[in-house]
Amino acid sequence: MATQPFRLGWFGNLTAPEWRDGWSEQDATGWTDGRFHVEMVQAMERAGFDFMMLEDSLMVPDIYAGTAELELKHAVYAPKLDPVPVVSMLAYATEHIGIVATASSTFYPPYLLARTFATLDHVTRGRVGWNVVTSSEDRAAQNFGMDEIPEHDKRYDVAAEFLDVTTKLWDSWDPDAIVADPVTGYYADHTRVNPIHHDGEYFSVRGPLNTPRGPQGKPVICQAGSSPRGRDFAAANADMLLTIPNGLEEMKKYRDDIRARAEKFGRDPDEIKVFFVVAPVVGRTDEIAAAKQEEFLSQKQRNYEFQMCNFAATMEIDFSVFDPDQPIPDDVTTNGHQGQFAIWKDMFGGRSIKDAASAMRIASLEMIGSPETIANTMEEAMDYVGGDGFMFLSQPPSRSYIADITEGLCPELARRGLIRTGFGHKTFRENLRAF
């Protein structure tokens, strides 16, 4: 069995919580004040989660059938809040848990992003992370003066230089630049605050940053690379990754590949933690959990529409033009999330679009059962894969599901010594690398 604990994260959407179960009327309309997500992150911190990650996108998708009807019907990607300001609210309500905000290297200017995340590193007392995305949606590009999103690999070229610039800006203040010396009268030593004079292919930035160095130096860097180009970018730069390979063999293969790529870039592979996305169905008994899964599968049309929104938004593919009773055509390609599209096609396994999508949970492993059953699955998976942790996904989130995980599953994991029961360090990065 597992020789060391693994880590837990939560992939959070700052969208409307579940409103169709008859138990959440107040949350359905009041979630925009942030308090639902405050209580959510507090529950996770108590339960032993390492972090909560806040997803983001920058459009109201209308790819499916050329209309936003299904998107706004199911509230998959819109409406939503901007995660960056919400980080401060969640951090103020907690003490230890890491909080990761998504921000796009395609649309942010490097200086603005570096300054924003340096500020967040200070106000969170060293608990912020940045989920680096290149974005994949033409509709988002059209909100920033572009006709379409740049080509896939070019987005990663831009992101690589973007991260180089932001790192230089975070390092433009030496750790000891602030002296606050009442004798000399100097607050900051000008010899320890320096311009970066970056003049690259995509960006020209003088620097220095006008925000001092944060407690972590730079935020924890998160990435979700699945394509070969994305994997290289993540292996070279990331502290943590989220990924959804299909099944144990693909999970192990992915982690081994990322670690090998990290070594190729001269990094210690133990510095990179891989989180596999899961969506456990938890019940007090295996039978209760199975009944929950049957209820989910019975909502075939709703599930199908929900996944069509997912596919349209992230892949820029209008599935309405295909026969839903046939498999995904072999010649379909995307300029969006290429690696993830390949994984999802593999998950479909030749089944019809409607059958596969309506039964699909976005997860690397199926987990249905009691806390004991799911804990067994998680422990065995980590033993086989080698680490490092799981990231829970719930779309949309609900208080009942959060309780299933934090009050049902997590206590069982803690009893087995599989997850943290405290935080030994002050900063997110230090806690992430503690084991």
C-alpha positions as CSV (number, residue, x, y, z in Angstrom):
1,M,0.0,0.0,0.0
2,A,1.0,3.7,-0.2
3,T,4.2,4.5,1.6
4,Q,3.5,8.3,1.8
5,P,0.5,10.6,1.7
6,F,-0.7,12.2,-1.5
7,R,-2.2,15.6,-2.1
8,L,-5.7,16.8,-2.9
9,G,-6.8,19.8,-4.9
10,W,-10.2,21.1,-6.1
11,F,-10.9,22.5,-9.5
12,G,-13.3,25.2,-8.8
13,N,-15.6,27.1,-11.2
14,L,-16.7,30.5,-10.1
15,T,-20.0,29.9,-11.7
16,A,-23.5,29.2,-10.4
17,P,-23.7,26.4,-7.9
18,E,-26.2,23.5,-8.5
19,W,-29.7,25.1,-8.6
20,R,-31.8,22.1,-9.8
21,D,-31.8,19.9,-6.8
22,G,-34.4,21.7,-4.8
23,W,-32.0,22.5,-1.9
24,S,-30.0,25.5,-3.1
25,E,-32.3,28.3,-4.0
26,Q,-30.3,30.9,-2.1
27,D,-27.0,29.8,-3.5
28,A,-28.4,29.8,-7.1
29,T,-29.0,33.5,-7.1
30,G,-26.7,34.8,-4.3
31,W,-23.4,33.1,-5.2
32,T,-22.0,36.2,-6.9
33,D,-21.1,37.8,-3.5
34,G,-18.4,35.1,-3.2
35,R,-19.6,33.7,0.2
36,F,-20.5,30.3,-1.3
37,H,-17.0,29.8,-2.4
38,V,-15.6,31.2,0.9
39,E,-17.4,28.5,2.7
40,M,-16.4,25.9,0.1
41,V,-12.6,26.7,0.5
42,Q,-12.9,26.7,4.3
43,A,-14.4,23.2,4.2
44,M,-11.5,22.1,2.0
45,E,-8.9,23.5,4.3
46,R,-10.4,21.7,7.3
47,A,-10.5,18.5,5.3
48,G,-6.8,18.5,4.3
49,F,-6.8,19.8,0.8
50,D,-3.6,21.4,-0.4
51,F,-5.2,23.9,-2.7
52,M,-8.3,25.1,-4.6
53,M,-7.8,26.1,-8.2
54,L,-10.1,28.7,-9.8
55,E,-10.8,28.0,-13.5
56,D,-11.5,30.9,-15.9
57,S,-12.5,31.7,-19.4
58,L,-13.3,35.0,-21.1
59,M,-16.4,34.6,-23.2
60,V,-20.0,33.5,-23.4
61,P,-19.6,30.4,-25.7
62,D,-22.0,30.2,-28.6
63,I,-20.2,27.6,-30.8
64,Y,-22.8,24.8,-30.4
65,A,-25.5,25.4,-33.1
66,G,-24.3,29.0,-33.3
67,T,-26.1,30.1,-30.2
68,A,-25.4,30.6,-26.5
69,E,-28.8,29.0,-25.6
70,L,-27.3,25.7,-24.2
71,E,-24.4,27.5,-22.5
72,L,-26.7,29.9,-20.6
73,K,-29.2,27.1,-19.9
74,H,-26.7,25.0,-18.1
75,A,-24.3,27.8,-16.9
76,V,-21.2,25.8,-17.7
77,Y,-18.8,28.7,-18.6
78,A,-21.0,31.7,-18.1
79,P,-22.0,33.6,-16.0
80,K,-18.8,33.5,-13.9
81,L,-16.7,35.8,-11.7
82,D,-13.1,36.9,-12.4
83,P,-10.9,34.6,-10.2
84,V,-8.1,37.1,-9.6
85,P,-9.9,39.4,-7.1
86,V,-11.7,36.5,-5.5
87,V,-8.3,35.0,-4.4
88,S,-8.0,37.8,-1.9
89,M,-11.4,37.0,-0.4
90,L,-10.7,33.3,-0.1
91,A,-7.3,33.9,1.4
92,Y,-8.6,36.3,4.0
93,A,-11.1,33.6,5.1
94,T,-8.4,30.8,5.4
95,E,-4.9,30.4,6.9
96,H,-3.0,27.7,5.1
97,I,-4.6,26.3,1.9
98,G,-3.1,27.3,-1.4
99,I,-5.3,29.3,-3.9
100,V,-4.6,29.1,-7.6
101,A,-6.1,31.6,-10.1
102,T,-6.3,31.1,-13.8
103,A,-5.0,33.9,-16.1
104,S,-4.3,33.9,-19.8
105,S,-0.9,34.6,-21.3
106,T,-2.6,35.4,-24.6
107,F,-4.6,38.3,-23.2
108,Y,-2.8,39.7,-20.1
109,P,0.1,42.1,-20.6
110,P,3.1,40.5,-18.7
111,Y,3.8,43.6,-16.5
112,L,0.2,43.7,-15.4
113,L,0.0,40.0,-14.6
114,A,3.4,40.1,-12.8
115,R,2.3,43.0,-10.6
116,T,-1.1,41.4,-9.9
117,F,0.3,38.1,-8.8
118,A,3.1,39.7,-6.8
119,T,0.3,41.6,-5.0
120,L,-1.7,38.4,-4.4
121,D,1.4,36.7,-3.1
122,H,1.7,39.4,-0.5
123,V,-1.9,39.5,0.5
124,T,-2.2,35.7,0.7
125,R,1.0,35.6,2.7
126,G,2.6,33.3,0.2
127,R,-0.3,31.1,-0.7
128,V,-1.1,32.0,-4.3
129,G,-0.6,30.1,-7.5
130,W,-1.0,31.0,-11.2
131,N,-2.7,28.5,-13.6
132,V,-1.0,29.5,-16.8
133,V,-3.4,29.1,-19.8
134,T,-2.9,30.2,-23.4
135,S,-6.7,30.2,-24.0
136,S,-8.2,28.3,-26.9
137,E,-11.4,30.2,-27.9
138,D,-12.0,32.5,-30.9
139,R,-14.8,34.0,-29.0
140,A,-12.4,35.1,-26.2
141,A,-10.0,36.5,-28.8
142,Q,-12.8,38.6,-30.3
143,N,-13.2,40.2,-26.9
144,F,-9.6,41.5,-27.1
145,G,-9.5,42.9,-30.6
146,M,-8.5,39.7,-32.5
147,D,-10.4,37.9,-35.2
148,E,-9.3,34.4,-34.0
149,I,-7.0,32.8,-31.4
150,P,-3.4,32.3,-32.6
151,E,-2.3,28.9,-33.7
152,H,-1.8,26.3,-31.0
153,D,2.0,26.0,-30.9
154,K,2.4,29.8,-31.4
155,R,0.4,30.4,-28.2
156,Y,2.9,28.3,-26.3
157,D,5.8,30.2,-27.9
158,V,4.2,33.4,-26.6
159,A,3.5,31.8,-23.2
160,A,7.2,30.7,-22.9
161,E,8.4,34.3,-23.4
162,F,5.6,35.7,-21.3
163,L,6.7,33.5,-18.3
164,D,10.3,34.5,-18.9
165,V,9.3,38.2,-18.7
166,T,7.1,37.7,-15.6
167,T,9.9,35.8,-13.8
168,K,12.4,38.5,-14.6
169,L,9.9,41.1,-13.2
170,W,9.4,39.1,-10.0
171,D,13.2,38.8,-9.6
172,S,13.7,42.6,-10.3
173,W,13.5,43.1,-6.6
174,D,16.2,41.4,-4.6
175,P,14.9,39.6,-1.5
176,D,16.7,42.1,0.7
177,A,15.8,45.2,-1.3
178,I,13.6,46.7,1.4
179,V,15.9,47.9,4.3
180,A,13.5,50.3,6.1
181,D,16.5,51.9,7.8
182,P,15.6,54.8,10.1
183,V,19.3,55.8,10.4
184,T,20.1,56.2,6.7
185,G,16.5,57.2,5.8
186,Y,16.4,54.6,3.1
187,Y,13.2,52.5,2.7
188,A,14.4,50.5,-0.3
189,D,18.0,50.1,-1.7
190,H,18.0,51.3,-5.3
191,T,20.9,49.0,-6.1
192,R,18.8,46.0,-5.4
193,V,15.8,47.0,-7.6
194,N,16.8,46.8,-11.3
195,P,15.2,47.1,-14.7
196,I,15.0,43.9,-16.8
197,H,15.4,45.5,-20.3
198,H,13.6,42.6,-22.0
199,D,13.4,43.0,-25.7
200,G,12.1,39.7,-27.2
201,E,10.1,38.4,-30.2
202,Y,6.7,39.1,-28.6
203,F,7.3,41.5,-25.7
204,S,9.3,44.6,-24.8
205,V,9.4,45.4,-21.1
206,R,11.7,47.7,-19.3
207,G,10.9,47.0,-15.6
208,P,11.5,46.9,-12.8
209,L,8.2,45.9,-11.2
210,N,6.9,48.5,-8.8
211,T,5.7,45.8,-6.4
212,P,8.3,44.3,-4.1
213,R,9.2,40.6,-4.1
214,G,6.5,38.4,-2.6
215,P,7.0,35.7,0.1
216,Q,7.3,32.9,-2.5
217,G,9.4,35.0,-4.9
218,K,6.9,34.0,-7.6
219,P,3.6,32.3,-7.4
220,V,3.3,28.5,-7.7
221,I,3.0,27.8,-11.4
222,C,0.3,25.4,-12.5
223,Q,-0.3,24.1,-16.0
224,A,-2.4,21.6,-17.9
225,G,-0.3,20.6,-20.9
226,S,-1.5,17.5,-22.7
227,S,-0.1,18.0,-26.2
228,P,3.6,17.4,-26.8
229,R,4.2,21.2,-26.9
230,G,2.1,21.7,-23.8
231,R,4.0,19.0,-22.0
232,D,7.3,20.5,-22.8
233,F,6.1,23.9,-21.5
234,A,4.8,22.4,-18.3
235,A,7.9,20.2,-17.7
236,A,10.1,23.3,-18.1
237,N,8.1,25.7,-16.0
238,A,5.4,24.2,-13.8
239,D,5.4,23.4,-10.1
240,M,2.1,21.4,-10.6
241,L,0.0,20.0,-13.4
242,L,-3.6,19.0,-13.7
243,T,-4.4,16.3,-16.3
244,I,-7.1,13.8,-17.3
245,P,-5.4,10.8,-18.9
246,N,-7.8,7.8,-19.3
247,G,-7.1,5.0,-16.9
248,L,-4.2,3.8,-14.7
249,E,-1.8,2.9,-17.6
250,E,-2.2,6.3,-19.2
251,M,-1.9,8.1,-15.8
252,K,1.4,6.4,-15.1
253,K,2.6,7.0,-18.7
254,Y,1.8,10.7,-18.4
255,R,3.5,11.2,-15.1
256,D,6.6,9.3,-16.2
257,D,6.7,11.3,-19.4
258,I,6.5,14.7,-17.5
259,R,9.2,13.6,-15.1
260,A,11.5,12.6,-18.0
261,R,10.9,15.8,-19.8
262,A,11.6,17.8,-16.6
263,E,15.0,16.0,-16.3
264,K,15.7,16.9,-19.9
265,F,15.2,20.5,-18.9
266,G,17.7,20.1,-16.0
267,R,15.0,20.1,-13.3
268,D,14.5,17.8,-10.4
269,P,11.3,15.9,-11.3
270,D,10.2,15.8,-7.7
271,E,9.7,19.5,-8.0
272,I,6.7,18.9,-10.2
273,K,3.5,17.4,-8.8
274,V,1.0,15.8,-11.1
275,F,-2.7,16.0,-10.2
276,F,-5.2,13.6,-11.9
277,V,-8.7,14.9,-12.3
278,V,-11.4,12.8,-10.6
279,A,-15.1,13.1,-9.8
280,P,-16.0,10.5,-7.1
281,V,-19.6,9.5,-6.5
282,V,-19.6,9.0,-2.7
283,G,-22.3,7.3,-0.7
284,R,-22.5,5.9,2.9
285,T,-22.5,2.5,1.2
286,D,-21.5,1.2,-2.2
287,E,-25.2,0.6,-2.9
288,I,-26.1,4.3,-2.1
289,A,-23.3,5.5,-4.3
290,A,-24.4,3.2,-7.2
291,A,-27.9,4.6,-6.9
292,K,-26.5,8.1,-7.2
293,Q,-24.7,7.1,-10.3
294,E,-27.9,5.6,-11.8
295,E,-29.7,8.8,-11.1
296,F,-26.9,10.7,-13.0
297,L,-27.1,8.3,-16.0
298,S,-30.9,8.7,-16.1
299,Q,-30.5,12.4,-17.0
300,K,-29.2,11.5,-20.4
301,Q,-30.3,14.6,-22.3
302,R,-29.2,17.0,-19.7
303,N,-25.8,15.3,-19.4
304,Y,-25.4,15.3,-23.2
305,E,-26.2,19.0,-23.5
306,F,-23.8,19.8,-20.7
307,Q,-20.9,18.0,-22.4
308,M,-21.7,19.6,-25.7
309,C,-21.2,22.9,-24.0
310,N,-17.8,21.7,-22.6
311,F,-16.6,20.4,-26.0
312,A,-17.7,23.6,-27.8
313,A,-16.1,26.0,-25.4
314,T,-12.8,24.2,-25.0
315,M,-12.4,22.6,-28.4
316,E,-14.1,25.2,-30.6
317,I,-16.0,22.3,-32.3
318,D,-19.7,22.6,-33.1
319,F,-20.9,19.0,-32.4
320,S,-24.4,19.9,-33.6
321,V,-23.2,19.4,-37.2
322,F,-22.4,15.7,-36.5
323,D,-24.8,12.8,-36.2
324,P,-25.1,12.2,-32.4
325,D,-25.8,8.5,-33.1
326,Q,-22.4,8.1,-34.7
327,P,-18.8,8.2,-33.3
328,I,-16.8,11.4,-33.6
329,P,-15.5,11.5,-37.2
330,D,-11.8,10.6,-37.5
331,D,-11.0,13.8,-39.5
332,V,-12.2,16.2,-36.8
333,T,-9.3,18.4,-35.5
334,T,-9.1,21.4,-33.2
335,N,-6.9,24.5,-32.6
336,G,-8.1,24.4,-29.0
337,H,-7.0,21.8,-26.3
338,Q,-5.5,19.3,-28.7
339,G,-4.1,16.9,-26.2
340,Q,-7.3,16.8,-24.2
341,F,-9.4,16.3,-27.3
342,A,-7.3,13.2,-28.1
343,I,-7.9,11.9,-24.6
344,W,-11.7,12.5,-24.8
345,K,-11.9,10.8,-28.2
346,D,-10.1,7.8,-26.5
347,M,-12.6,7.9,-23.6
348,F,-15.5,7.7,-26.2
349,G,-14.0,4.4,-27.4
350,G,-15.9,4.3,-30.7
351,R,-19.3,4.8,-29.0
352,S,-21.8,7.3,-30.5
353,I,-21.4,10.9,-29.5
354,K,-24.7,11.0,-27.6
355,D,-24.2,7.7,-25.7
356,A,-20.6,8.5,-24.7
357,A,-21.2,12.2,-23.8
358,S,-24.4,11.6,-21.8
359,A,-22.6,9.0,-19.6
360,M,-19.3,10.9,-19.3
361,R,-17.8,12.3,-16.2
362,I,-14.6,14.2,-16.9
363,A,-12.2,12.1,-14.9
364,S,-9.2,9.8,-15.2
365,L,-10.7,7.0,-13.1
366,E,-14.3,6.0,-12.3
367,M,-14.8,6.1,-8.5
368,I,-18.2,5.1,-7.2
369,G,-18.7,3.8,-3.7
370,S,-18.4,4.3,0.0
371,P,-15.6,6.3,1.4
372,E,-13.7,3.0,2.2
373,T,-14.2,1.8,-1.4
374,I,-13.0,5.0,-3.0
375,A,-10.1,5.4,-0.6
376,N,-9.0,1.9,-1.6
377,T,-9.1,2.9,-5.3
378,M,-7.2,6.2,-4.7
379,E,-4.5,4.5,-2.6
380,E,-4.0,1.7,-5.2
381,A,-3.9,4.2,-8.0
382,M,-1.2,6.3,-6.3
383,D,0.8,3.2,-5.6
384,Y,0.7,2.2,-9.2
385,V,1.2,5.6,-10.7
386,G,3.9,6.8,-8.3
387,G,2.1,10.0,-7.0
388,D,1.4,12.8,-6.6
389,G,-2.3,13.6,-6.0
390,F,-5.9,14.0,-7.2
391,M,-7.8,17.1,-8.2
392,F,-11.6,16.9,-7.6
393,L,-14.0,18.3,-10.2
394,S,-17.6,19.2,-9.7
395,Q,-19.6,21.0,-12.4
396,P,-21.6,22.7,-11.0
397,P,-20.5,22.6,-7.3
398,S,-23.1,21.9,-4.6
399,R,-23.0,21.9,-0.8
400,S,-24.1,18.3,-0.7
401,Y,-21.3,17.1,-3.0
402,I,-18.7,19.2,-1.2
403,A,-19.8,17.5,2.1
404,D,-19.6,14.1,0.5
405,I,-15.9,14.7,-0.2
406,T,-14.8,16.8,2.8
407,E,-16.9,15.2,5.5
408,G,-17.3,11.7,4.0
409,L,-14.3,10.7,1.9
410,C,-11.5,12.9,3.5
411,P,-11.9,11.6,7.0
412,E,-11.3,8.1,5.7
413,L,-8.3,9.2,3.8
414,A,-7.0,11.0,6.9
415,R,-7.5,7.9,9.1
416,R,-5.2,6.0,6.7
417,G,-2.6,8.7,6.7
418,L,-3.1,9.3,3.0
419,I,-3.6,13.1,3.1
420,R,-2.3,15.9,5.2
421,T,-3.7,16.7,8.6
422,G,-1.8,19.9,9.0
423,F,0.5,22.3,7.2
424,G,4.1,22.4,8.2
425,H,5.2,25.4,6.2
426,K,4.0,29.0,5.6
427,T,4.0,29.1,1.8
428,F,2.1,27.1,-0.8
429,R,5.2,26.0,-2.6
430,E,6.9,24.8,0.5
431,N,3.8,22.8,1.5
432,L,3.5,21.4,-2.0
433,R,7.0,20.1,-1.9
434,A,7.0,18.9,1.7
435,F,6.4,15.2,0.7
